[in-house]
């Protein structure tokens, strides 16, 4: 083996490495670029978390017998505007309604009624609605009901 074969092998390796490294670099660059351009929308998750707090938290509507909190059971004594206003004091408007009992609670009623009509403008407001079957504790008597919740969230400018 002379210097010619060593030089030839070296040139072949450079060609092989070029055909392997260049496509890998382009693929990695493409993947990073696609990831950066992707639009991640967390509004739906944020809306669900906010609304679930209504019947999961003792500070909101969840029934507490002094020993434990019953998740998914609403204390009818707590179901009012004042309680929802303290529980969910954020930059969003909420309406919670027990459909069978015909009771509704708002954290900011005037703002909700004014802003709910703007839900069709997806770039300014995000609206999220849910219906959940819940138990309602009315002075020790448990009743089945449906909790319909609606959230209006003004998007950042």
PAMARMI-336771 format. One line per field, with one value per residue (C-alpha): x, y, z; residue number from 1. Coordinates in nm, 3 decimals, padded with zeros to 5 digits. Layout:
X <- [X:...]
Y <- [Y:...]
Z <- [Z:...]
k <- [NUM:...]
This chain:
X <- [00.000:00.141:00.054:-00.186:-00.422:-00.421:-00.508:-00.776:-00.936:-00.926:-01.104:-01.369:-01.431:-01.469:-01.731:-01.913:-01.913:-02.041:-02.334:-02.419:-02.358:-02.518:-02.863:-02.859:-02.783:-03.064:-03.311:-03.225:-03.252:-03.592:-03.722:-03.612:-03.766:-04.100:-04.109:-04.046:-04.318:-04.583:-04.858:-04.941:-05.287:-05.338:-05.669:-05.877:-05.664:-05.671:-06.050:-06.101:-05.874:-06.048:-06.397:-06.307:-06.200:-06.565:-06.663:-06.322:-06.227:-06.369:-06.311:-06.562:-06.876:-06.751:-06.935:-06.736:-06.880:-06.606:-06.399:-06.345:-06.434:-06.666:-06.540:-06.823:-07.082:-07.198:-07.305:-07.615:-07.542:-07.213:-07.368:-07.381:-07.215:-07.012:-06.857:-06.767:-06.619:-06.386:-06.306:-06.222:-06.090:-05.912:-05.929:-06.213:-06.590:-06.777:-07.135:-07.226:-07.580:-07.757:-08.005:-08.266:-08.275:-08.264:-07.997:-07.709:-07.397:-07.155:-06.815:-06.879:-07.230:-07.217:-06.884:-07.001:-07.319:-07.129:-06.841:-07.019:-07.148:-06.786:-06.711:-06.727:-06.414:-06.160:-05.860:-05.994:-06.192:-06.183:-06.504:-06.525:-06.840:-06.884:-07.164:-07.102:-07.337:-07.303:-07.464:-07.615:-07.628:-07.933:-07.928:-07.831:-08.053:-07.860:-08.005:-07.879:-07.831:-07.635:-07.381:-07.345:-07.041:-06.929:-06.603:-06.519:-06.148:-06.013:-05.698:-05.377:-05.321]
Y <- [00.000:00.318:00.677:00.658:00.409:00.599:00.921:00.743:00.596:00.934:01.096:00.821:00.876:01.251:01.183:00.931:01.168:01.451:01.240:01.145:01.470:01.716:01.546:01.506:01.876:01.970:01.738:01.878:02.233:02.157:01.994:02.288:02.537:02.350:02.335:02.709:02.796:02.581:02.779:02.636:02.729:02.674:02.858:02.539:02.388:02.711:02.733:02.374:02.417:02.737:02.589:02.261:02.456:02.548:02.203:02.069:02.340:02.392:02.765:02.752:02.536:02.196:02.061:02.017:01.840:01.960:01.645:01.628:01.798:01.611:01.673:01.701:01.773:02.133:02.297:02.497:02.748:02.833:02.872:03.252:03.546:03.651:03.305:03.261:03.612:03.529:03.183:03.280:03.632:03.664:03.849:03.636:03.628:03.318:03.202:02.886:02.753:02.462:02.375:02.174:02.414:02.719:02.895:03.091:03.254:03.498:03.625:03.954:03.951:04.283:04.200:03.851:03.973:04.244:04.022:03.695:03.844:03.888:03.514:03.499:03.718:03.445:03.677:03.896:03.661:03.292:03.128:02.786:02.601:02.277:02.068:01.836:01.615:01.698:01.624:01.920:01.918:02.118:02.110:01.743:01.633:01.519:01.599:01.527:01.828:01.949:02.227:02.434:02.660:02.926:03.121:03.434:03.508:03.824:03.737:03.931:04.213]
Z <- [00.000:-00.111:-00.051:-00.341:-00.173:00.158:-00.020:-00.222:00.093:00.260:-00.035:-00.035:00.337:00.282:00.013:00.237:00.534:00.316:00.195:00.553:00.743:00.500:00.492:00.871:00.916:00.678:00.855:01.198:01.067:00.911:01.232:01.448:01.205:01.197:01.576:01.607:01.355:01.523:01.692:02.033:02.160:02.532:02.564:02.569:02.844:03.044:03.010:03.124:03.426:03.533:03.500:03.671:03.976:04.035:04.158:04.261:04.509:04.856:04.803:04.518:04.514:04.635:04.939:05.260:05.564:05.798:05.750:05.377:05.050:04.815:04.463:04.211:04.481:04.487:04.811:04.717:04.996:04.822:04.476:04.445:04.270:04.573:04.616:04.250:04.247:04.538:04.406:04.049:04.062:03.730:03.403:03.269:03.292:03.405:03.421:03.611:03.586:03.752:03.478:03.674:03.968:03.741:03.946:03.794:03.936:03.772:03.878:03.693:03.546:03.359:03.195:03.103:02.937:02.752:02.633:02.552:02.227:02.111:02.121:01.742:01.723:01.783:01.773:02.058:02.286:02.366:02.485:02.646:02.752:02.943:03.087:03.379:03.577:03.944:04.278:04.460:04.839:04.946:05.330:05.342:05.052:04.745:04.404:04.053:03.830:03.532:03.577:03.261:03.274:03.030:03.026:02.828:02.822:02.663:02.472:02.515:02.273]
k <- [1:2:3:4:5:6:7:8:9:10:11:12:13:14:15:16:17:18:19:20:21:22:23:24:25:26:27:28:29:30:31:32:33:34:35:36:37:38:39:40:41:42:43:44:45:46:47:48:49:50:51:52:53:54:55:56:57:58:59:60:61:62:63:64:65:66:67:68:69:70:71:72:73:74:75:76:77:78:79:80:81:82:83:84:85:86:87:88:89:90:91:92:93:94:95:96:97:98:99:100:101:102:103:104:105:106:107:108:109:110:111:112:113:114:115:116:117:118:119:120:121:122:123:124:125:126:127:128:129:130:131:132:133:134:135:136:137:138:139:140:141:142:143:144:145:146:147:148:149:150:151:152:153:154:155:156:157]
